[in-house]
């Protein structure tokens, strides 16, 4: 389904509050979109993967990209809809961007401005384009295989990942040889099974951390023997300690 965001403006900014568990069915926009939650965490699913948006991260969604959105906890959402020609240098696939203090303020302010503040809005629009183009990309994505049993298995695992999941168990569940599974899995995700399993655990942890869960509870639920071993893995994967994401709530 295509959702038309119409208007003469080059940039349209909207704000909306979503209850926890809200789900937006698959849709797409004629404009490119920057999706950002001032509070809460959202998970976006596309054909190529899952994209995590904790506080202080936004998702760039190119025009005409089918996607669905699930809210983890209450999300105070801000969306920018941009004519694609405004940022031709941006990737033609989804990417998660870090959101700095200035970009965060601009996204909030643009959603609040009215037509009577046209000069102010024009200046903010010019500045927000510079900010979006300059934000670093953060690896908060879990690649998914194409439609099929392997994709379904990956989605089910991502909802309740465990660091001790075995490749042989997946092979048995999908009735695939180890060699064939390894080849198909890497072709579909770009990662080895172990790399992908670790990424799934990290994204699940970030979702729960941003909701305020305790590090110890998350570590044990994911199968780690201690919070220290979980924290070490988390730091290797993200470059940050788990508590950083709890502080962003």
C-alpha positions as CSV (number, residue, x, y, z in Angstrom):
1,X,0.0,0.0,0.0
2,X,1.3,3.4,-0.9
3,X,0.7,6.2,1.6
4,X,0.6,9.6,-0.1
5,X,2.0,12.4,1.9
6,X,0.9,15.4,-0.2
7,X,1.7,19.0,0.0
8,X,3.7,21.7,-1.9
9,X,6.5,21.7,0.7
10,X,9.8,20.0,-0.1
11,X,9.8,18.7,3.5
12,X,6.8,17.6,5.4
13,X,7.2,17.0,9.1
14,X,4.7,15.1,11.2
15,X,4.5,14.0,14.9
16,X,2.5,11.2,16.4
17,X,2.2,9.3,19.6
18,X,2.0,5.5,19.5
19,X,1.1,3.1,22.3
20,X,3.4,0.2,23.0
21,X,2.7,-2.8,20.7
22,X,1.2,-0.6,18.0
23,X,1.9,-2.0,14.5
24,X,1.8,-0.2,11.1
25,X,1.1,-2.7,8.3
26,X,3.4,-2.8,5.3
27,X,3.2,0.4,3.3
28,X,5.5,2.7,1.3
29,X,5.8,6.4,0.5
30,X,6.4,8.3,-2.7
31,X,8.8,10.5,-0.7
32,X,11.9,9.5,1.2
33,X,11.4,9.3,5.0
34,X,13.4,9.9,8.1
35,X,11.7,8.1,11.0
36,X,12.7,9.0,14.5
37,X,11.3,8.3,18.0
38,X,11.9,11.1,20.6
39,X,11.1,8.4,23.1
40,X,10.7,4.6,22.9
41,X,12.0,2.1,20.4
42,X,10.6,1.1,17.0
43,X,11.5,-1.9,14.9
44,X,11.1,-1.5,11.1
45,X,10.9,-4.6,8.9
46,X,11.7,-4.5,5.2
47,X,12.4,-7.1,2.6
48,X,16.1,-7.1,3.4
49,X,16.1,-7.0,7.2
50,X,15.1,-5.7,10.6
51,X,16.1,-2.1,11.6
52,X,16.3,-1.0,15.2
53,X,15.5,2.6,16.2
54,X,16.3,3.1,19.9
55,X,16.3,6.7,21.2
56,X,19.0,8.8,19.5
57,X,18.8,6.8,16.3
58,X,16.7,7.4,13.2
59,X,16.0,5.3,10.1
60,X,16.5,6.6,6.6
61,X,13.9,5.0,4.3
62,X,14.3,5.7,0.6
63,X,11.2,6.5,-1.4
64,X,9.0,3.5,-2.5
65,X,10.6,1.1,0.0
66,X,7.9,-1.2,1.5
67,X,8.2,-1.4,5.3
68,X,6.2,-2.1,8.4
69,X,6.8,-0.7,11.9
70,X,6.3,-2.1,15.4
71,X,6.5,0.0,18.5
72,X,8.4,-1.4,21.5
73,X,6.9,0.6,24.4
74,X,5.3,4.0,23.9
75,X,6.9,5.9,21.0
76,X,6.7,9.6,20.4
77,X,7.4,9.5,16.7
78,X,8.7,12.2,14.4
79,X,8.7,11.7,10.6
80,X,10.2,13.8,7.9
81,X,9.0,13.2,4.3
82,X,11.4,14.6,1.8
83,X,11.3,14.8,-2.0
84,X,14.0,12.3,-3.1
85,X,15.9,14.9,-5.1
86,X,16.7,16.8,-1.9
87,X,19.3,14.3,-0.7
88,X,20.7,12.5,-3.7
89,X,23.8,11.5,-1.8
90,X,21.9,9.3,0.7
91,X,22.0,5.5,0.3
92,X,19.3,3.9,-1.8
93,X,18.7,1.4,0.9
94,X,17.6,1.8,4.5
95,X,20.3,2.9,7.0
96,X,20.1,3.7,10.7
97,X,21.6,7.1,11.5
98,X,22.9,8.5,14.8
99,X,20.8,11.5,15.9
100,X,22.8,14.3,17.5
101,X,21.4,17.0,19.8
102,X,20.9,19.5,16.9
103,X,19.1,17.1,14.6
104,X,16.9,15.9,17.4
105,X,15.9,19.5,18.2
106,X,15.2,20.2,14.5
107,X,13.0,17.2,14.0
108,X,10.9,18.1,17.0
109,X,10.7,21.8,16.0
110,X,9.8,21.1,12.4
111,X,6.9,18.9,13.5
112,X,5.6,21.8,15.7
113,X,6.0,24.8,13.3
114,X,3.0,26.2,11.5
115,X,2.5,27.9,8.1
116,X,2.7,31.3,9.8
117,X,6.4,30.7,10.5
118,X,7.5,30.2,6.9
119,X,10.8,31.9,7.1
120,X,11.8,30.1,10.2
121,X,10.7,26.8,8.8
122,X,12.7,27.3,5.6
123,X,15.9,27.9,7.5
124,X,15.3,24.9,9.7
125,X,14.6,22.8,6.6
126,X,17.9,23.8,5.0
127,X,19.7,23.0,8.2
128,X,18.0,19.6,8.7
129,X,19.2,18.5,5.3
130,X,22.8,19.3,6.2
131,X,22.4,17.4,9.5
132,X,20.9,14.3,8.0
133,X,23.6,14.0,5.3
134,X,26.3,14.4,8.0
135,X,25.1,11.9,10.5
136,X,27.1,8.7,11.0
137,X,25.6,5.3,10.1
138,X,25.2,2.9,13.0
139,X,25.0,-0.9,12.5
140,X,21.6,-1.5,14.1
141,X,20.2,-3.9,11.5
142,X,19.6,-7.6,11.3
143,X,19.7,-8.8,7.7
144,X,17.1,-11.3,6.6
145,X,17.0,-13.8,3.8
146,X,14.3,-13.6,1.1
147,X,10.8,-14.9,1.6
148,X,10.7,-18.6,2.5
149,X,11.1,-21.0,5.5
150,X,14.6,-19.7,6.4
151,X,13.3,-16.1,6.6
152,X,10.4,-17.3,8.8
153,X,12.8,-19.1,11.1
154,X,15.0,-16.0,11.3
155,X,12.1,-13.8,12.2
156,X,11.0,-16.3,14.9
157,X,14.5,-16.5,16.4
158,X,14.9,-12.7,16.4
159,X,11.8,-12.4,18.7
160,X,13.5,-14.6,21.3
161,X,17.2,-15.1,20.5
162,X,19.6,-17.3,22.4
163,X,23.4,-17.2,22.2
164,X,23.6,-21.0,22.5
165,X,21.4,-21.7,19.5
166,X,23.2,-24.3,17.3
167,X,23.6,-24.4,13.6
168,X,22.9,-28.1,13.6
169,X,19.5,-27.4,15.2
170,X,18.6,-25.0,12.5
171,X,19.7,-27.4,9.8
172,X,17.4,-30.1,11.3
173,X,14.5,-27.8,11.7
174,X,14.8,-26.7,8.1
175,X,15.7,-30.1,6.7
176,X,18.9,-28.8,5.2
177,X,22.5,-30.2,5.2
178,X,25.1,-28.2,7.1
179,X,26.9,-27.3,3.9
180,X,23.8,-26.2,2.1
181,X,22.5,-24.2,5.1
182,X,25.8,-22.4,5.5
183,X,25.8,-21.4,1.8
184,X,22.2,-20.3,1.7
185,X,22.4,-18.5,5.0
186,X,25.4,-16.4,4.0
187,X,24.0,-15.7,0.6
188,X,20.7,-14.5,2.2
189,X,22.1,-12.4,5.0
190,X,25.7,-11.6,4.2
191,X,26.8,-13.0,7.6
192,X,27.8,-16.3,9.0
193,X,25.3,-18.0,11.3
194,X,27.4,-17.1,14.4
195,X,27.7,-13.5,13.4
196,X,24.0,-13.3,12.7
197,X,23.1,-15.0,15.9
198,X,25.2,-12.5,17.9
199,X,23.6,-9.5,16.0
200,X,20.2,-10.8,16.8
201,X,21.1,-11.0,20.5
202,X,22.4,-7.4,20.4
203,X,19.3,-6.0,18.8
204,X,17.0,-7.8,21.2
205,X,19.1,-6.5,24.1
206,X,18.9,-2.9,22.8
207,X,15.2,-3.1,22.5
208,X,14.9,-4.3,26.1
209,X,17.5,-1.9,27.5
210,X,15.7,1.1,26.0
211,X,12.5,-0.1,27.7
212,X,14.3,-0.1,31.0
213,X,15.0,-3.8,31.6
214,X,17.9,-4.7,33.9
215,X,21.2,-5.8,32.2
216,X,21.3,-9.0,34.4
217,X,17.9,-10.1,33.4
218,X,18.6,-9.6,29.7
219,X,21.9,-11.4,29.9
220,X,20.4,-14.5,31.4
221,X,17.4,-14.5,29.1
222,X,19.8,-14.4,26.1
223,X,21.7,-17.4,27.5
224,X,24.8,-15.7,28.9
225,X,26.4,-17.1,32.0
226,X,26.9,-13.7,33.5
227,X,26.2,-10.0,32.9
228,X,29.9,-9.5,32.5
229,X,30.2,-11.9,29.6
230,X,27.1,-10.3,28.0
231,X,28.5,-6.8,28.5
232,X,31.8,-7.8,26.8
233,X,30.0,-9.2,23.8
234,X,27.8,-6.1,23.6
235,X,30.7,-3.8,23.7
236,X,32.5,-5.7,21.0
237,X,29.4,-5.5,18.8
238,X,28.4,-1.8,19.4
239,X,31.4,-0.1,20.9
240,X,29.3,0.9,23.8
241,X,28.4,-0.5,27.2
242,X,24.8,-1.7,27.7
243,X,24.0,1.0,30.3
244,X,24.4,3.7,27.6
245,X,21.2,2.5,26.0
246,X,19.3,2.5,29.3
247,X,20.4,6.1,29.9
248,X,18.9,7.1,26.5
249,X,15.4,6.0,27.5
